[in-house]
Amino acid sequence: PTTDPAAAMKGAMLAFGGQRGANIALMVEVLAAGLSGANWSLDAPWFSGGPDSPGTGLFVLAVEPKLLDADFEKRMKDQLDRLRRRYGVHVPGRARAEAAEKAAARGITAPKAVVQRISEFAARYSS
C-alpha cells in the first residue's frame, strides 16, 4: 500500500493475491501473449521509455452461455443475488439495472424546470 504514485508504478505489474494471484496472472499472460504471439511480460521493453514497442497482445473470447446452459441467466442471477446478500459482494451494474427496471415499470420523474427546458428545446429544433 502506498500513496506515492511513483512507488505504486514500481509494483503495478506485480501479481496480486499470492500464489493464486500469480496463477491468474500467468493464465492471463498465456492467453494474451502466448496465444497471440506477443512478447512475454519478461521480454517486453518498458512502457515508459525507449523507442521499442512493448509488443503487447490481446485475447478476446466471446461465449453465448445459453448455448451451453439454457438456464444460465437465471442461475447467474441467483448466484449474484446470493453473493450480494450473504457476503456483501458488490456486483457492478446492479444499481443501474435496478434503476432501469424501475423506470421501465413506473416511468421516470424529473423536475418541472427540466421538463420545460426539454420541451422548449424540442419545439425549437423539431420540424
A tleap script that builds the chain and sets N, CA, C and O, in Angstrom:
source leaprc.protein.ff14SB
mol = sequence {
  NPRO THR THR ASP PRO ALA ALA ALA MET LYS
  GLY ALA MET LEU ALA PHE GLY GLY GLN ARG
  GLY ALA ASN ILE ALA LEU MET VAL GLU VAL
  LEU ALA ALA GLY LEU SER GLY ALA ASN TRP
  SER LEU ASP ALA PRO TRP PHE SER GLY GLY
  PRO ASP SER PRO GLY THR GLY LEU PHE VAL
  LEU ALA VAL GLU PRO LYS LEU LEU ASP ALA
  ASP PHE GLU LYS ARG MET LYS ASP GLN LEU
  ASP ARG LEU ARG ARG ARG TYR GLY VAL HIE
  VAL PRO GLY ARG ALA ARG ALA GLU ALA ALA
  GLU LYS ALA ALA ALA ARG GLY ILE THR ALA
  PRO LYS ALA VAL VAL GLN ARG ILE SER GLU
  PHE ALA ALA ARG TYR SER CSER
}
set mol.1.N position { 0.829 -1.205 0.000 }
set mol.1.CA position { 0.000 0.000 0.000 }
set mol.1.C position { 0.862 1.253 0.000 }
set mol.1.O position { 1.872 1.327 0.700 }
set mol.2.N position { 0.454 2.233 -0.790 }
set mol.2.CA position { 1.205 3.482 -0.878 }
set mol.2.C position { 0.294 4.600 -1.360 }
set mol.2.O position { -0.735 4.363 -1.991 }
set mol.3.N position { 0.698 5.820 -1.048 }
set mol.3.CA position { 0.017 6.997 -1.598 }
set mol.3.C position { 0.928 7.705 -2.591 }
set mol.3.O position { 0.563 8.741 -3.147 }
set mol.4.N position { 2.118 7.142 -2.813 }
set mol.4.CA position { 3.095 7.706 -3.735 }
set mol.4.C position { 2.923 7.066 -5.112 }
set mol.4.O position { 3.171 5.870 -5.268 }
set mol.5.N position { 2.497 7.851 -6.125 }
set mol.5.CA position { 2.249 7.261 -7.439 }
set mol.5.C position { 3.492 6.636 -8.069 }
set mol.5.O position { 3.380 5.636 -8.778 }
set mol.6.N position { 4.670 7.204 -7.826 }
set mol.6.CA position { 5.896 6.631 -8.394 }
set mol.6.C position { 6.165 5.260 -7.774 }
set mol.6.O position { 6.542 4.321 -8.474 }
set mol.7.N position { 5.970 5.152 -6.469 }
set mol.7.CA position { 6.157 3.863 -5.802 }
set mol.7.C position { 5.113 2.853 -6.279 }
set mol.7.O position { 5.423 1.672 -6.432 }
set mol.8.N position { 3.891 3.304 -6.512 }
set mol.8.CA position { 2.833 2.414 -6.982 }
set mol.8.C position { 3.182 1.833 -8.347 }
set mol.8.O position { 2.932 0.655 -8.601 }
set mol.9.N position { 3.758 2.650 -9.228 }
set mol.9.CA position { 4.099 2.170 -10.564 }
set mol.9.C position { 5.208 1.122 -10.529 }
set mol.9.O position { 5.286 0.278 -11.422 }
set mol.10.N position { 6.063 1.164 -9.514 }
set mol.10.CA position { 7.119 0.159 -9.400 }
set mol.10.C position { 6.527 -1.227 -9.169 }
set mol.10.O position { 7.138 -2.228 -9.542 }
set mol.11.N position { 5.352 -1.294 -8.561 }
set mol.11.CA position { 4.731 -2.580 -8.299 }
set mol.11.C position { 3.479 -2.828 -9.106 }
set mol.11.O position { 2.755 -3.784 -8.830 }
set mol.12.N position { 3.199 -1.996 -10.095 }
set mol.12.CA position { 1.943 -2.092 -10.838 }
set mol.12.C position { 1.821 -3.389 -11.631 }
set mol.12.O position { 0.705 -3.845 -11.880 }
set mol.13.N position { 2.921 -3.984 -12.028 }
set mol.13.CA position { 2.858 -5.202 -12.833 }
set mol.13.C position { 3.061 -6.467 -11.995 }
set mol.13.O position { 3.165 -7.563 -12.545 }
set mol.14.N position { 3.118 -6.321 -10.669 }
set mol.14.CA position { 3.300 -7.487 -9.820 }
set mol.14.C position { 1.994 -8.254 -9.672 }
set mol.14.O position { 0.910 -7.673 -9.731 }
set mol.15.N position { 2.106 -9.545 -9.483 }
set mol.15.CA position { 0.917 -10.377 -9.283 }
set mol.15.C position { 0.262 -10.031 -7.951 }
set mol.15.O position { 0.934 -9.588 -7.020 }
set mol.16.N position { -1.017 -10.228 -7.865 }
set mol.16.CA position { -1.776 -9.969 -6.648 }
set mol.16.C position { -2.204 -11.295 -6.047 }
set mol.16.O position { -2.276 -12.302 -6.752 }
set mol.17.N position { -2.489 -11.308 -4.756 }
set mol.17.CA position { -3.113 -12.477 -4.148 }
set mol.17.C position { -2.226 -13.692 -3.991 }
set mol.17.O position { -2.722 -14.818 -4.029 }
set mol.18.N position { -0.919 -13.501 -3.813 }
set mol.18.CA position { -0.045 -14.636 -3.553 }
set mol.18.C position { 0.002 -15.623 -4.707 }
set mol.18.O position { -0.017 -15.223 -5.871 }
set mol.19.N position { 0.063 -16.923 -4.386 }
set mol.19.CA position { 0.198 -17.953 -5.425 }
set mol.19.C position { -1.019 -18.003 -6.343 }
set mol.19.O position { -0.880 -18.180 -7.553 }
set mol.20.N position { -2.191 -17.851 -5.780 }
set mol.20.CA position { -3.397 -17.878 -6.621 }
set mol.20.C position { -3.404 -16.710 -7.594 }
set mol.20.O position { -3.718 -16.870 -8.773 }
set mol.21.N position { -3.055 -15.540 -7.089 }
set mol.21.CA position { -2.989 -14.369 -7.958 }
set mol.21.C position { -1.937 -14.532 -9.039 }
set mol.21.O position { -2.151 -14.143 -10.187 }
set mol.22.N position { -0.797 -15.108 -8.671 }
set mol.22.CA position { 0.260 -15.342 -9.656 }
set mol.22.C position { -0.217 -16.313 -10.734 }
set mol.22.O position { 0.111 -16.147 -11.909 }
set mol.23.N position { -0.982 -17.316 -10.342 }
set mol.23.CA position { -1.509 -18.263 -11.328 }
set mol.23.C position { -2.543 -17.622 -12.242 }
set mol.23.O position { -2.610 -17.939 -13.429 }
set mol.24.N position { -3.347 -16.725 -11.692 }
set mol.24.CA position { -4.300 -15.991 -12.541 }
set mol.24.C position { -3.539 -15.108 -13.518 }
set mol.24.O position { -3.881 -15.046 -14.699 }
set mol.25.N position { -2.500 -14.419 -13.027 }
set mol.25.CA position { -1.680 -13.577 -13.903 }
set mol.25.C position { -1.033 -14.418 -15.002 }
set mol.25.O position { -0.980 -13.990 -16.155 }
set mol.26.N position { -0.542 -15.604 -14.659 }
set mol.26.CA position { 0.067 -16.485 -15.650 }
set mol.26.C position { -0.967 -16.910 -16.694 }
set mol.26.O position { -0.670 -16.936 -17.888 }
set mol.27.N position { -2.176 -17.242 -16.247 }
set mol.27.CA position { -3.228 -17.640 -17.176 }
set mol.27.C position { -3.538 -16.498 -18.152 }
set mol.27.O position { -3.686 -16.728 -19.352 }
set mol.28.N position { -3.634 -15.278 -17.637 }
set mol.28.CA position { -3.910 -14.125 -18.495 }
set mol.28.C position { -2.770 -13.930 -19.489 }
set mol.28.O position { -3.012 -13.653 -20.663 }
set mol.29.N position { -1.526 -14.074 -19.026 }
set mol.29.CA position { -0.390 -13.888 -19.927 }
set mol.29.C position { -0.333 -14.973 -21.002 }
set mol.29.O position { 0.012 -14.690 -22.149 }
set mol.30.N position { -0.667 -16.208 -20.639 }
set mol.30.CA position { -0.684 -17.286 -21.634 }
set mol.30.C position { -1.705 -16.969 -22.720 }
set mol.30.O position { -1.443 -17.189 -23.903 }
set mol.31.N position { -2.861 -16.456 -22.329 }
set mol.31.CA position { -3.888 -16.118 -23.319 }
set mol.31.C position { -3.489 -14.889 -24.137 }
set mol.31.O position { -3.554 -14.912 -25.366 }
set mol.32.N position { -3.073 -13.811 -23.453 }
set mol.32.CA position { -2.820 -12.545 -24.137 }
set mol.32.C position { -1.507 -12.535 -24.912 }
set mol.32.O position { -1.450 -11.973 -26.006 }
set mol.33.N position { -0.462 -13.136 -24.378 }
set mol.33.CA position { 0.833 -13.118 -25.063 }
set mol.33.C position { 1.113 -14.442 -25.763 }
set mol.33.O position { 1.532 -14.464 -26.920 }
set mol.34.N position { 0.883 -15.534 -25.065 }
set mol.34.CA position { 1.202 -16.841 -25.633 }
set mol.34.C position { 0.425 -17.159 -26.894 }
set mol.34.O position { 1.011 -17.522 -27.914 }
set mol.35.N position { -0.886 -17.023 -26.831 }
set mol.35.CA position { -1.716 -17.372 -27.992 }
set mol.35.C position { -1.646 -16.353 -29.117 }
set mol.35.O position { -1.894 -16.687 -30.275 }
set mol.36.N position { -1.309 -15.106 -28.782 }
set mol.36.CA position { -1.286 -14.070 -29.821 }
set mol.36.C position { 0.096 -13.892 -30.433 }
set mol.36.O position { 0.243 -13.180 -31.427 }
set mol.37.N position { 1.110 -14.527 -29.855 }
set mol.37.CA position { 2.465 -14.363 -30.377 }
set mol.37.C position { 3.135 -13.079 -29.911 }
set mol.37.O position { 4.187 -12.707 -30.432 }
set mol.38.N position { 2.545 -12.400 -28.941 }
set mol.38.CA position { 3.109 -11.149 -28.423 }
set mol.38.C position { 4.273 -11.441 -27.482 }
set mol.38.O position { 4.547 -12.595 -27.152 }
set mol.39.N position { 4.951 -10.379 -27.057 }
set mol.39.CA position { 6.042 -10.532 -26.091 }
set mol.39.C position { 5.514 -11.040 -24.763 }
set mol.39.O position { 4.456 -10.613 -24.301 }
set mol.40.N position { 6.264 -11.967 -24.143 }
set mol.40.CA position { 6.000 -12.306 -22.755 }
set mol.40.C position { 6.354 -11.074 -21.930 }
set mol.40.O position { 7.198 -10.276 -22.338 }
set mol.41.N position { 5.720 -10.915 -20.783 }
set mol.41.CA position { 5.966 -9.721 -19.971 }
set mol.41.C position { 7.442 -9.568 -19.615 }
set mol.41.O position { 7.934 -8.442 -19.536 }
set mol.42.N position { 8.155 -10.662 -19.399 }
set mol.42.CA position { 9.580 -10.578 -19.056 }
set mol.42.C position { 10.443 -10.132 -20.234 }
set mol.42.O position { 11.564 -9.661 -20.045 }
set mol.43.N position { 9.918 -10.280 -21.449 }
set mol.43.CA position { 10.680 -9.919 -22.642 }
set mol.43.C position { 10.291 -8.564 -23.223 }
set mol.43.O position { 10.979 -8.054 -24.107 }
set mol.44.N position { 9.215 -7.983 -22.746 }
set mol.44.CA position { 8.713 -6.738 -23.327 }
set mol.44.C position { 9.541 -5.541 -22.861 }
set mol.44.O position { 9.889 -5.454 -21.684 }
set mol.45.N position { 9.863 -4.605 -23.786 }
set mol.45.CA position { 10.537 -3.374 -23.377 }
set mol.45.C position { 9.633 -2.563 -22.450 }
set mol.45.O position { 8.418 -2.761 -22.432 }
set mol.46.N position { 10.217 -1.668 -21.694 }
set mol.46.CA position { 9.463 -0.820 -20.770 }
set mol.46.C position { 8.461 0.043 -21.515 }
set mol.46.O position { 8.743 0.518 -22.615 }
set mol.47.N position { 7.294 0.248 -20.924 }
set mol.47.CA position { 6.266 1.122 -21.499 }
set mol.47.C position { 6.728 2.576 -21.487 }
set mol.47.O position { 6.445 3.329 -22.420 }
set mol.48.N position { 7.433 2.967 -20.437 }
set mol.48.CA position { 7.688 4.378 -20.189 }
set mol.48.C position { 8.917 4.933 -20.890 }
set mol.48.O position { 9.156 6.137 -20.809 }
set mol.49.N position { 9.697 4.123 -21.567 }
set mol.49.CA position { 10.874 4.689 -22.204 }
set mol.49.C position { 11.375 3.837 -23.345 }
set mol.49.O position { 11.027 2.664 -23.475 }
set mol.50.N position { 12.193 4.447 -24.160 }
set mol.50.CA position { 12.794 3.731 -25.267 }
set mol.50.C position { 11.944 3.776 -26.521 }
set mol.50.O position { 10.748 4.062 -26.464 }
set mol.51.N position { 12.572 3.493 -27.657 }
set mol.51.CA position { 11.872 3.600 -28.935 }
set mol.51.C position { 11.059 2.359 -29.306 }
set mol.51.O position { 10.232 2.410 -30.217 }
set mol.52.N position { 11.291 1.240 -28.602 }
set mol.52.CA position { 10.634 -0.009 -28.992 }
set mol.52.C position { 9.249 -0.153 -28.373 }
set mol.52.O position { 9.018 0.217 -27.222 }
set mol.53.N position { 8.345 -0.696 -29.162 }
set mol.53.CA position { 7.009 -1.010 -28.662 }
set mol.53.C position { 7.100 -2.191 -27.710 }
set mol.53.O position { 7.904 -3.099 -27.922 }
set mol.54.N position { 6.278 -2.188 -26.656 }
set mol.54.CA position { 6.294 -3.345 -25.767 }
set mol.54.C position { 5.737 -4.609 -26.424 }
set mol.54.O position { 5.906 -5.707 -25.894 }
set mol.55.N position { 5.082 -4.463 -27.559 }
set mol.55.CA position { 4.599 -5.625 -28.295 }
set mol.55.C position { 3.597 -6.451 -27.520 }
set mol.55.O position { 3.675 -7.679 -27.495 }
set mol.56.N position { 2.658 -5.773 -26.891 }
set mol.56.CA position { 1.665 -6.475 -26.082 }
set mol.56.C position { 0.633 -7.161 -26.971 }
set mol.56.O position { 0.451 -6.794 -28.132 }
set mol.57.N position { -0.029 -8.149 -26.413 }
set mol.57.CA position { -1.037 -8.896 -27.151 }
set mol.57.C position { -2.413 -8.743 -26.537 }
set mol.57.O position { -2.573 -8.143 -25.474 }
set mol.58.N position { -3.390 -9.283 -27.209 }
set mol.58.CA position { -4.775 -9.213 -26.751 }
set mol.58.C position { -5.458 -10.526 -27.091 }
set mol.58.O position { -5.278 -11.075 -28.178 }
set mol.59.N position { -6.237 -11.015 -26.154 }
set mol.59.CA position { -7.015 -12.226 -26.372 }
set mol.59.C position { -8.459 -11.904 -26.031 }
set mol.59.O position { -8.743 -11.403 -24.943 }
set mol.60.N position { -9.371 -12.186 -26.948 }
set mol.60.CA position { -10.789 -11.946 -26.721 }
set mol.60.C position { -11.532 -13.266 -26.950 }
set mol.60.O position { -11.320 -13.953 -27.950 }
set mol.61.N position { -12.393 -13.595 -26.011 }
set mol.61.CA position { -13.195 -14.807 -26.127 }
set mol.61.C position { -14.654 -14.413 -25.967 }
set mol.61.O position { -15.020 -13.783 -24.974 }
set mol.62.N position { -15.480 -14.770 -26.917 }
set mol.62.CA position { -16.912 -14.500 -26.838 }
set mol.62.C position { -17.648 -15.826 -26.680 }
set mol.62.O position { -17.430 -16.762 -27.451 }
set mol.63.N position { -18.514 -15.900 -25.682 }
set mol.63.CA position { -19.260 -17.124 -25.406 }
set mol.63.C position { -20.737 -16.773 -25.280 }
set mol.63.O position { -21.091 -15.791 -24.627 }
set mol.64.N position { -21.585 -17.561 -25.895 }
set mol.64.CA position { -23.031 -17.422 -25.712 }
set mol.64.C position { -23.438 -18.460 -24.684 }
set mol.64.O position { -23.601 -19.633 -25.020 }
set mol.65.N position { -23.605 -18.041 -23.419 }
set mol.65.CA position { -23.880 -19.007 -22.346 }
set mol.65.C position { -25.103 -19.876 -22.589 }
set mol.65.O position { -25.117 -21.041 -22.191 }
set mol.66.N position { -26.127 -19.335 -23.233 }
set mol.66.CA position { -27.358 -20.104 -23.447 }
set mol.66.C position { -27.130 -21.331 -24.331 }
set mol.66.O position { -27.911 -22.282 -24.282 }
set mol.67.N position { -26.073 -21.317 -25.131 }
set mol.67.CA position { -25.761 -22.492 -25.946 }
set mol.67.C position { -25.250 -23.639 -25.084 }
set mol.67.O position { -25.377 -24.806 -25.455 }
set mol.68.N position { -24.674 -23.307 -23.939 }
set mol.68.CA position { -24.144 -24.319 -23.032 }
set mol.68.C position { -25.123 -24.667 -21.925 }
set mol.68.O position { -25.144 -25.797 -21.437 }
set mol.69.N position { -25.933 -23.694 -21.531 }
set mol.69.CA position { -26.878 -23.888 -20.424 }
set mol.69.C position { -28.068 -22.959 -20.643 }
set mol.69.O position { -27.961 -21.750 -20.441 }
set mol.70.N position { -29.188 -23.518 -21.052 }
set mol.70.CA position { -30.372 -22.709 -21.349 }
set mol.70.C position { -30.850 -21.921 -20.137 }
set mol.70.O position { -31.497 -20.885 -20.294 }
set mol.71.N position { -30.542 -22.393 -18.932 }
set mol.71.CA position { -30.982 -21.753 -17.692 }
set mol.71.C position { -29.905 -20.842 -17.088 }
set mol.71.O position { -30.021 -20.414 -15.939 }
set mol.72.N position { -28.857 -20.551 -17.870 }
set mol.72.CA position { -27.713 -19.807 -17.350 }
set mol.72.C position { -28.109 -18.461 -16.743 }
set mol.72.O position { -27.662 -18.125 -15.647 }
set mol.73.N position { -28.941 -17.689 -17.442 }
set mol.73.CA position { -29.282 -16.340 -16.976 }
set mol.73.C position { -29.903 -16.365 -15.579 }
set mol.73.O position { -29.533 -15.560 -14.725 }
set mol.74.N position { -30.837 -17.276 -15.342 }
set mol.74.CA position { -31.472 -17.374 -14.028 }
set mol.74.C position { -30.482 -17.860 -12.981 }
set mol.74.O position { -30.438 -17.330 -11.870 }
set mol.75.N position { -29.687 -18.866 -13.330 }
set mol.75.CA position { -28.708 -19.387 -12.382 }
set mol.75.C position { -27.681 -18.319 -12.009 }
set mol.75.O position { -27.277 -18.213 -10.851 }
set mol.76.N position { -27.261 -17.525 -13.003 }
set mol.76.CA position { -26.286 -16.468 -12.734 }
set mol.76.C position { -26.894 -15.395 -11.836 }
set mol.76.O position { -26.248 -14.924 -10.900 }
set mol.77.N position { -28.129 -15.012 -12.119 }
set mol.77.CA position { -28.805 -14.010 -11.292 }
set mol.77.C position { -28.935 -14.505 -9.853 }
set mol.77.O position { -28.674 -13.759 -8.909 }
set mol.78.N position { -29.336 -15.753 -9.691 }
set mol.78.CA position { -29.472 -16.324 -8.349 }
set mol.78.C position { -28.122 -16.332 -7.621 }
set mol.78.O position { -28.058 -16.024 -6.431 }
set mol.79.N position { -27.058 -16.680 -8.325 }
set mol.79.CA position { -25.732 -16.723 -7.711 }
set mol.79.C position { -25.282 -15.324 -7.289 }
set mol.79.O position { -24.773 -15.143 -6.183 }
set mol.80.N position { -25.466 -14.343 -8.160 }
set mol.80.CA position { -25.066 -12.971 -7.817 }
set mol.80.C position { -25.888 -12.433 -6.649 }
set mol.80.O position { -25.356 -11.753 -5.772 }
set mol.81.N position { -27.183 -12.738 -6.641 }
set mol.81.CA position { -28.032 -12.318 -5.519 }
set mol.81.C position { -27.562 -12.953 -4.218 }
set mol.81.O position { -27.510 -12.289 -3.182 }
set mol.82.N position { -27.220 -14.230 -4.269 }
set mol.82.CA position { -26.746 -14.927 -3.079 }
set mol.82.C position { -25.430 -14.328 -2.584 }
set mol.82.O position { -25.265 -14.112 -1.383 }
set mol.83.N position { -24.502 -14.059 -3.483 }
set mol.83.CA position { -23.228 -13.453 -3.091 }
set mol.83.C position { -23.435 -12.074 -2.473 }
set mol.83.O position { -22.778 -11.705 -1.500 }
set mol.84.N position { -24.359 -11.327 -3.059 }
set mol.84.CA position { -24.633 -9.979 -2.544 }
set mol.84.C position { -25.259 -10.038 -1.163 }
set mol.84.O position { -24.835 -9.324 -0.254 }
set mol.85.N position { -26.281 -10.899 -1.000 }
set mol.85.CA position { -26.990 -10.994 0.283 }
set mol.85.C position { -26.128 -11.589 1.389 }
set mol.85.O position { -26.021 -11.011 2.471 }
set mol.86.N position { -25.518 -12.732 1.127 }
set mol.86.CA position { -24.787 -13.454 2.175 }
set mol.86.C position { -23.426 -12.857 2.515 }
set mol.86.O position { -23.011 -12.838 3.674 }
set mol.87.N position { -22.742 -12.371 1.488 }
set mol.87.CA position { -21.350 -11.986 1.701 }
set mol.87.C position { -21.074 -10.505 1.437 }
set mol.87.O position { -19.939 -10.051 1.580 }
set mol.88.N position { -22.101 -9.755 1.053 }
set mol.88.CA position { -21.914 -8.331 0.810 }
set mol.88.C position { -21.082 -8.015 -0.422 }
set mol.88.O position { -20.496 -6.937 -0.515 }
set mol.89.N position { -21.026 -8.955 -1.377 }
set mol.89.CA position { -20.245 -8.745 -2.592 }
set mol.89.C position { -20.916 -7.657 -3.437 }
set mol.89.O position { -22.119 -7.711 -3.694 }
set mol.90.N position { -20.122 -6.674 -3.864 }
set mol.90.CA position { -20.636 -5.632 -4.751 }
set mol.90.C position { -20.655 -6.167 -6.173 }
set mol.90.O position { -19.626 -6.591 -6.698 }
set mol.91.N position { -21.807 -6.147 -6.781 }
set mol.91.CA position { -21.955 -6.607 -8.153 }
set mol.91.C position { -22.071 -5.380 -9.049 }
set mol.91.O position { -23.095 -4.697 -9.022 }
set mol.92.N position { -21.029 -5.084 -9.851 }
set mol.92.CA position { -21.069 -3.890 -10.702 }
set mol.92.C position { -22.270 -3.903 -11.634 }
set mol.92.O position { -22.625 -4.940 -12.194 }
set mol.93.N position { -22.888 -2.746 -11.795 }
set mol.93.CA position { -24.016 -2.602 -12.702 }
set mol.93.C position { -25.358 -2.912 -12.077 }
set mol.93.O position { -26.394 -2.677 -12.698 }
set mol.94.N position { -25.365 -3.432 -10.868 }
set mol.94.CA position { -26.614 -3.824 -10.206 }
set mol.94.C position { -27.534 -2.620 -10.005 }
set mol.94.O position { -28.721 -2.684 -10.325 }
set mol.95.N position { -26.994 -1.532 -9.480 }
set mol.95.CA position { -27.816 -0.346 -9.219 }
set mol.95.C position { -28.392 0.207 -10.523 }
set mol.95.O position { -29.548 0.627 -10.564 }
set mol.96.N position { -27.599 0.205 -11.570 }
set mol.96.CA position { -28.072 0.704 -12.867 }
set mol.96.C position { -29.185 -0.186 -13.415 }
set mol.96.O position { -30.177 0.312 -13.947 }
set mol.97.N position { -29.019 -1.499 -13.285 }
set mol.97.CA position { -30.033 -2.435 -13.771 }
set mol.97.C position { -31.334 -2.266 -12.992 }
set mol.97.O position { -32.417 -2.274 -13.578 }
set mol.98.N position { -31.228 -2.114 -11.673 }
set mol.98.CA position { -32.428 -1.911 -10.854 }
set mol.98.C position { -33.118 -0.599 -11.213 }
set mol.98.O position { -34.346 -0.545 -11.273 }
set mol.99.N position { -32.344 0.459 -11.454 }
set mol.99.CA position { -32.929 1.747 -11.839 }
set mol.99.C position { -33.635 1.633 -13.192 }
set mol.99.O position { -34.705 2.212 -13.379 }
set mol.100.N position { -33.052 0.898 -14.130 }
set mol.100.CA position { -33.672 0.715 -15.444 }
set mol.100.C position { -34.971 -0.071 -15.332 }
set mol.100.O position { -35.959 0.263 -15.986 }
set mol.101.N position { -34.974 -1.117 -14.503 }
set mol.101.CA position { -36.195 -1.901 -14.297 }
set mol.101.C position { -37.286 -1.036 -13.668 }
set mol.101.O position { -38.446 -1.091 -14.076 }
set mol.102.N position { -36.906 -0.243 -12.677 }
set mol.102.CA position { -37.861 0.631 -12.003 }
set mol.102.C position { -38.422 1.668 -12.982 }
set mol.102.O position { -39.625 1.929 -12.990 }
set mol.103.N position { -37.555 2.253 -13.801 }
set mol.103.CA position { -38.002 3.255 -14.775 }
set mol.103.C position { -38.931 2.627 -15.811 }
set mol.103.O position { -39.916 3.242 -16.220 }
set mol.104.N position { -38.616 1.401 -16.235 }
set mol.104.CA position { -39.469 0.731 -17.220 }
set mol.104.C position { -40.845 0.432 -16.635 }
set mol.104.O position { -41.850 0.505 -17.342 }
set mol.105.N position { -40.893 0.097 -15.356 }
set mol.105.CA position { -42.157 -0.256 -14.714 }
set mol.105.C position { -42.978 0.976 -14.326 }
set mol.105.O position { -44.197 0.990 -14.496 }
set mol.106.N position { -42.310 2.008 -13.805 }
set mol.106.CA position { -43.027 3.163 -13.245 }
set mol.106.C position { -42.814 4.470 -13.983 }
set mol.106.O position { -43.459 5.471 -13.673 }
set mol.107.N position { -41.921 4.468 -14.950 }
set mol.107.CA position { -41.574 5.724 -15.605 }
set mol.107.C position { -40.520 6.449 -14.779 }
set mol.107.O position { -40.038 5.935 -13.769 }
set mol.108.N position { -40.172 7.655 -15.228 }
set mol.108.CA position { -39.178 8.439 -14.502 }
set mol.108.C position { -39.789 9.751 -14.059 }
set mol.108.O position { -40.781 10.218 -14.618 }
set mol.109.N position { -39.176 10.336 -13.046 }
set mol.109.CA position { -39.618 11.653 -12.597 }
set mol.109.C position { -38.502 12.646 -12.864 }
set mol.109.O position { -37.318 12.322 -12.761 }
set mol.110.N position { -38.896 13.842 -13.203 }
set mol.110.CA position { -37.934 14.921 -13.456 }
set mol.110.C position { -38.541 16.221 -12.969 }
set mol.110.O position { -39.759 16.395 -13.024 }
set mol.111.N position { -37.714 17.132 -12.495 }
set mol.111.CA position { -38.226 18.440 -12.065 }
set mol.111.C position { -38.930 19.154 -13.218 }
set mol.111.O position { -38.550 19.018 -14.381 }
set mol.112.N position { -39.942 19.901 -12.873 }
set mol.112.CA position { -40.731 20.619 -13.871 }
set mol.112.C position { -39.866 21.504 -14.759 }
set mol.112.O position { -40.101 21.598 -15.964 }
set mol.113.N position { -38.869 22.151 -14.169 }
set mol.113.CA position { -37.990 23.044 -14.928 }
set mol.113.C position { -37.216 22.273 -16.005 }
set mol.113.O position { -37.013 22.784 -17.106 }
set mol.114.N position { -36.794 21.070 -15.695 }
set mol.114.CA position { -36.059 20.256 -16.660 }
set mol.114.C position { -36.981 19.840 -17.804 }
set mol.114.O position { -36.596 19.907 -18.971 }
set mol.115.N position { -38.185 19.415 -17.471 }
set mol.115.CA position { -39.153 19.026 -18.499 }
set mol.115.C position { -39.464 20.220 -19.400 }
set mol.115.O position { -39.575 20.071 -20.617 }
set mol.116.N position { -39.604 21.397 -18.804 }
set mol.116.CA position { -39.887 22.600 -19.588 }
set mol.116.C position { -38.733 22.923 -20.532 }
set mol.116.O position { -38.968 23.258 -21.693 }
set mol.117.N position { -37.499 22.829 -20.061 }
set mol.117.CA position { -36.336 23.108 -20.919 }
set mol.117.C position { -36.264 22.115 -22.075 }
set mol.117.O position { -35.982 22.497 -23.211 }
set mol.118.N position { -36.521 20.838 -21.782 }
set mol.118.CA position { -36.505 19.817 -22.846 }
set mol.118.C position { -37.594 20.123 -23.868 }
set mol.118.O position { -37.365 20.031 -25.074 }
set mol.119.N position { -38.777 20.487 -23.381 }
set mol.119.CA position { -39.892 20.807 -24.279 }
set mol.119.C position { -39.575 22.007 -25.162 }
set mol.119.O position { -39.870 21.996 -26.358 }
set mol.120.N position { -38.979 23.036 -24.580 }
set mol.120.CA position { -38.604 24.214 -25.338 }
set mol.120.C position { -37.559 23.880 -26.394 }
set mol.120.O position { -37.646 24.356 -27.525 }
set mol.121.N position { -36.567 23.059 -26.031 }
set mol.121.CA position { -35.546 22.635 -26.960 }
set mol.121.C position { -36.161 21.849 -28.119 }
set mol.121.O position { -35.830 22.077 -29.283 }
set mol.122.N position { -37.063 20.920 -27.783 }
set mol.122.CA position { -37.719 20.112 -28.808 }
set mol.122.C position { -38.550 20.975 -29.745 }
set mol.122.O position { -38.551 20.763 -30.958 }
set mol.123.N position { -39.257 21.950 -29.181 }
set mol.123.CA position { -40.089 22.830 -30.011 }
set mol.123.C position { -39.223 23.665 -30.953 }
set mol.123.O position { -39.593 23.911 -32.101 }
set mol.124.N position { -38.074 24.093 -30.451 }
set mol.124.CA position { -37.201 24.952 -31.239 }
set mol.124.C position { -36.522 24.192 -32.390 }
set mol.124.O position { -36.345 24.740 -33.478 }
set mol.125.N position { -36.142 22.927 -32.145 }
set mol.125.CA position { -35.326 22.205 -33.120 }
set mol.125.C position { -36.052 21.091 -33.865 }
set mol.125.O position { -35.465 20.467 -34.749 }
set mol.126.N position { -37.289 20.831 -33.538 }
set mol.126.CA position { -38.005 19.796 -34.298 }
set mol.126.C position { -38.722 20.444 -35.472 }
set mol.126.O position { -39.054 21.629 -35.438 }
set mol.127.N position { -38.953 19.655 -36.505 }
set mol.127.CA position { -39.599 20.237 -37.683 }
set mol.127.C position { -41.034 19.825 -37.807 }
set mol.127.O position { -41.715 20.233 -38.748 }
savepdb mol mol.pdb
quit
